[in-house]
Amino acid sequence: MIETCCGFAVENKKQHLKEERARINRRLNYMAYGTKGMQEGKDIRIYSMGSLLCQIAKVTIKDKRALEETTQGWQFRNMLVSGFLILLRDGLAYLYLIYCFLNTGMSIGDFSLYFSRKYIESGFLKEGRKLLIIRAGIGGTGFKKGNWGLNSMLHN
């Protein structure tokens, strides 16, 4: 819920900054493309406007840089909040799991299964990888018979 609210606030800020970004981009585009013609170049030379245009361009680039830093700052804060919330959520789940293992007599098998499930739910399992979870104390996994690996019975 907190992550959603933070994400919404950041997107709202970014939307408000879109108009400012568009104004700065229009100004830069005009300076880059609107002053390229022969007549414009002649006027710039006649009226000695080169240094003025250079100063305006520097100010506009500085404004654009400040705007982008503001946007990136908001995105970074949002990522920090998200990371903290994920760490808090997963940390509490793992602490509870360890507490159950130490104090309630949870078996190693139950601990392993629950830990594996949390590992998958947290997104730690890499893309394209699969995890086979079998509740079997001894045997039943096919390991002893060599059924693991590529082109094996369990892989297919």
FENLINRA-V167795 format. One record per residue. D_LAST is the distance of its C-alpha to the last C-alpha in Angstrom with 1 decimal. Layout:
d_last = {D_LAST & D_LAST}
//
This chain:
d_last = {40.2 & 42.0 & 39.3 & 39.7 & 43.5 & 43.4 & 41.1 & 43.4 & 46.5 & 45.1 & 44.2 & 47.7 & 49.3 & 47.4 & 48.6 & 52.2 & 51.9 & 50.7 & 54.2 & 55.6 & 52.9 & 53.8 & 57.5 & 56.9 & 54.7 & 57.3 & 59.9 & 58.0 & 57.2 & 60.9 & 61.9 & 59.4 & 59.9 & 63.2 & 65.3 & 64.2 & 66.8 & 70.1 & 72.2 & 70.3 & 70.4 & 74.2 & 74.8 & 72.8 & 74.9 & 78.2 & 77.8 & 76.1 & 73.1 & 70.6 & 70.9 & 70.8 & 67.6 & 66.1 & 66.9 & 65.5 & 62.3 & 62.0 & 62.7 & 60.1 & 57.4 & 58.3 & 57.9 & 54.6 & 53.4 & 54.6 & 52.9 & 49.6 & 50.0 & 50.8 & 47.6 & 45.5 & 47.2 & 46.3 & 42.7 & 42.6 & 44.2 & 41.7 & 38.8 & 40.7 & 41.1 & 37.4 & 36.4 & 38.9 & 37.7 & 34.1 & 35.2 & 37.5 & 34.9 & 32.2 & 34.9 & 36.3 & 33.0 & 32.3 & 35.9 & 35.7 & 32.5 & 34.3 & 37.4 & 35.6 & 34.1 & 37.5 & 39.8 & 38.1 & 36.3 & 32.8 & 30.4 & 28.2 & 25.1 & 26.5 & 27.5 & 24.0 & 22.4 & 25.1 & 25.1 & 21.3 & 22.0 & 25.0 & 23.2 & 20.7 & 23.6 & 25.7 & 23.5 & 23.0 & 19.2 & 19.0 & 17.9 & 14.3 & 13.4 & 11.6 & 13.1 & 12.1 & 15.4 & 16.1 & 19.7 & 20.2 & 23.2 & 22.3 & 19.4 & 16.7 & 14.3 & 13.2 & 14.9 & 17.7 & 15.7 & 13.7 & 10.2 & 10.0 & 9.6 & 8.1 & 6.5 & 6.4 & 5.7 & 5.5 & 3.8 & 0.0}
//
